[in-house]
Amino acid sequence: MKDKKLTISIIALIFVLILGGFLAYGYYQNATYKLQRPVVSMEIENYGTIKMELYPDAAPNTVKNFIKLINEGYYNGLTFHRVEESLIQGGDIAGDGTGSTEYAINGEFSENGYDNTLKFERGTVGLARQDYTYYSSLNPNLVEEGYNSGYAQFFIMAKDENSFNGYYTAFGKVIEGMEIVDEITKLETEIETDEETGEESKTTKPVNPPVISNITVETFGVEYGEPETHETFDINSYLMQALYGISY
């Protein structure tokens, strides 16, 4: 009888140890698990593929919006319309930076009240937005309207730019293909002539803008959902009303 009780006790102890081991392993997995960040593959016609890792932990709504637009095929066929020594910018429907926006999203950066510590260093991917600081004498709130005017245009840093930190949304980083970014920064840009003086000056628009032939995103099974959006602020209508009392 004693042997039987001892056997049962030993079996129970083994069961408890096994269960404890499973629980401890599960706790360890949860404690050490890191979410696989989304990876974007952007094919640039005649150049190759740029891969970018996105950071939903730093800019969750911006990442949601970028993924949404990618999955809708929004960027396919668009160009990099702005080329500078320090960055390249693309994703505009009009191909020159003036394209209309369907909606806007809030800028996720410190000056706009968000805890995003990503820096604009070489390879960082940022969301473009409007800057209405020039008109802040009319209404200080216009600065905030600019902060929250991002939509689809994005830029990739070729060099560090500390002045962007805290004022623009950083939401990703190039992990492959920086040599392509560097190559694009060296493209010949268009020349414009001043109609009054006849003086010529270089613009930031490439003579042959690189085309985004295809862009996809791997989310590793995670559903990021729809971004929070709001109506696009129409600065032209605001200025016509504020300066001239004209509505249109």
C-alpha positions in Angstrom: 0.0 0.0 0.0 2.9 2.3 0.9 4.6 1.5 -2.3 1.5 2.4 -4.3 1.1 5.8 -2.5 4.8 6.5 -3.1 4.4 5.7 -6.8 1.4 8.0 -7.0 3.3 10.7 -5.3 6.2 10.4 -7.6 4.0 10.5 -10.7 2.2 13.5 -9.3 5.5 15.2 -8.7 6.7 14.4 -12.2 3.5 15.8 -13.6 3.9 19.0 -11.5 7.5 19.4 -12.7 6.5 18.9 -16.3 3.6 21.4 -16.0 5.8 23.9 -14.3 8.4 23.5 -17.1 5.8 24.2 -19.8 4.5 27.2 -17.9 8.0 28.5 -17.3 8.9 28.0 -21.0 5.7 29.8 -22.1 6.5 32.7 -19.7 10.0 32.8 -21.2 8.7 32.9 -24.7 6.3 35.7 -23.9 9.0 37.7 -22.1 11.5 37.4 -24.9 9.2 37.4 -28.0 9.8 40.2 -30.4 7.3 41.0 -33.0 8.7 40.5 -36.5 8.5 44.0 -38.1 7.0 44.4 -41.6 9.4 44.4 -44.5 8.7 46.3 -47.7 10.2 45.3 -51.0 10.3 48.2 -53.5 11.3 47.5 -57.1 12.7 50.5 -58.9 12.7 50.2 -62.7 16.2 49.8 -64.1 17.8 50.1 -60.6 16.9 47.1 -58.5 15.1 46.5 -55.2 15.2 48.6 -52.0 14.0 46.8 -48.8 12.8 48.7 -45.9 11.9 47.6 -42.4 8.9 49.4 -40.8 8.6 50.3 -37.2 5.0 50.0 -35.9 6.3 50.3 -32.3 7.4 53.9 -33.1 4.8 55.1 -35.6 1.9 52.7 -35.6 -0.7 54.7 -37.5 1.8 55.8 -40.2 2.8 52.2 -40.7 -0.8 51.1 -41.0 -1.3 53.8 -43.6 1.8 52.8 -45.6 0.8 49.2 -45.6 -2.8 50.0 -46.6 -1.6 52.1 -49.6 0.9 49.4 -50.6 -1.7 46.7 -50.5 -4.0 48.8 -52.6 -1.3 49.2 -55.3 -1.2 52.9 -54.8 2.6 53.3 -55.3 3.0 51.1 -58.4 3.9 53.2 -61.4 4.7 56.4 -59.3 8.1 58.0 -59.3 10.8 59.6 -57.1 10.1 63.2 -58.1 12.5 64.9 -55.7 16.2 64.2 -55.6 18.7 65.9 -53.4 22.2 65.1 -52.0 20.6 64.2 -48.7 17.4 62.5 -49.6 15.1 61.1 -52.3 11.3 61.6 -52.2 8.4 59.9 -54.0 4.9 58.6 -53.8 3.1 61.6 -55.3 0.2 60.8 -57.6 1.0 63.9 -59.8 4.7 63.1 -60.0 5.8 66.6 -58.9 4.9 66.8 -55.3 1.6 68.7 -55.8 -0.8 65.7 -56.1 -4.1 65.7 -54.3 -4.6 63.7 -51.2 -7.6 61.5 -50.3 -7.2 62.1 -46.6 -4.5 63.0 -44.1 -3.1 61.4 -41.0 -1.5 62.8 -37.8 2.2 63.3 -37.7 3.7 60.9 -35.1 6.7 62.9 -33.8 7.6 64.6 -30.6 6.7 68.2 -31.5 3.2 66.9 -32.3 2.9 65.1 -28.9 4.0 61.6 -29.9 6.7 59.5 -28.4 8.7 58.6 -31.4 12.5 58.5 -30.8 13.6 57.4 -34.2 16.3 59.7 -35.7 16.6 60.9 -39.3 19.9 59.2 -40.0 21.1 57.7 -43.2 18.6 55.1 -44.4 15.7 56.4 -42.4 12.3 56.4 -44.1 10.0 59.4 -43.3 6.6 60.6 -44.2 6.4 63.9 -46.1 4.0 66.6 -45.0 3.1 70.2 -45.6 4.8 73.1 -43.7 2.5 76.0 -43.0 4.9 77.8 -40.6 5.1 80.7 -43.0 1.4 81.4 -42.4 1.5 81.1 -38.6 1.2 84.8 -38.2 -2.3 84.6 -39.6 -3.2 81.7 -37.3 -0.8 79.8 -35.0 -2.9 76.7 -35.4 -1.8 76.4 -39.0 1.5 75.0 -37.8 -0.4 72.0 -36.3 -2.4 71.7 -39.6 0.9 71.2 -41.3 2.0 68.6 -38.7 -1.1 66.6 -39.5 -1.1 66.8 -43.3 0.8 63.6 -44.2 -0.7 61.1 -46.6 1.4 59.0 -49.1 4.6 60.8 -50.1 7.6 59.4 -48.3 11.4 60.1 -48.4 14.5 58.1 -47.7 17.5 59.8 -46.1 20.9 59.5 -47.9 22.6 61.5 -45.1 21.9 62.3 -41.5 19.6 65.3 -41.0 19.2 66.3 -37.3 16.8 69.2 -38.1 14.1 66.7 -39.1 14.2 65.0 -35.7 11.0 65.6 -33.8 9.3 67.5 -36.7 8.6 64.7 -39.2 7.5 61.1 -38.8 10.2 58.5 -39.0 8.7 55.1 -39.6 11.2 52.8 -41.3 14.7 52.1 -42.2 16.4 50.7 -45.4 17.9 47.3 -44.7 19.0 46.5 -48.3 19.6 48.6 -51.4 21.1 51.9 -50.0 23.5 51.8 -53.0 20.3 52.4 -55.1 19.3 55.4 -53.0 22.9 56.8 -53.4 22.7 56.3 -57.2 19.4 58.1 -57.4 20.7 61.1 -55.4 23.3 61.7 -58.2 20.7 61.9 -61.0 20.7 64.9 -63.3 17.9 67.3 -62.4 15.9 69.8 -64.5 16.9 73.4 -65.0 14.4 76.2 -64.7 14.7 79.7 -66.1 13.5 82.8 -64.2 11.0 84.6 -66.6 12.0 88.1 -65.3 15.8 87.8 -65.0 16.5 84.9 -67.4 18.7 83.3 -64.8 18.9 79.5 -64.7 18.9 77.4 -61.6 18.8 73.7 -60.8 15.6 72.1 -59.5 15.2 68.9 -57.4 13.2 67.2 -60.2 15.1 64.5 -62.0 15.3 64.7 -65.8 14.4 61.0 -65.8 12.5 60.3 -62.6 13.0 56.7 -61.3 9.8 54.6 -61.4 8.5 52.4 -58.6 7.5 49.5 -60.8 6.1 47.4 -57.9 6.0 47.5 -54.1 4.9 44.8 -51.7 5.0 44.3 -47.9 5.5 41.2 -45.8 3.7 41.5 -42.5 4.5 37.9 -41.3 0.9 37.1 -40.6 0.1 40.2 -38.6 -3.0 42.2 -39.5 -2.3 45.9 -38.9 -5.8 47.2 -39.8 -7.0 50.5 -41.0 -5.3 53.8 -40.1 -7.0 56.6 -38.3 -7.5 59.4 -40.8 -9.1 62.9 -41.1 -10.1 65.3 -43.8 -7.3 67.1 -45.7 -6.9 70.7 -44.7 -7.3 73.0 -47.8 -4.7 75.8 -47.2 -5.7 77.6 -50.4 -9.3 77.9 -49.4 -8.3 79.0 -45.9 -6.0 81.8 -47.3 -8.6 83.0 -49.7 -11.1 83.3 -46.9 -8.7 84.8 -44.4 -7.1 87.3 -46.7 -9.8 88.2 -49.1 -13.0 86.9 -47.6 -13.6 84.8 -50.7 -14.9 81.2 -50.4 -14.6 78.7 -53.1 
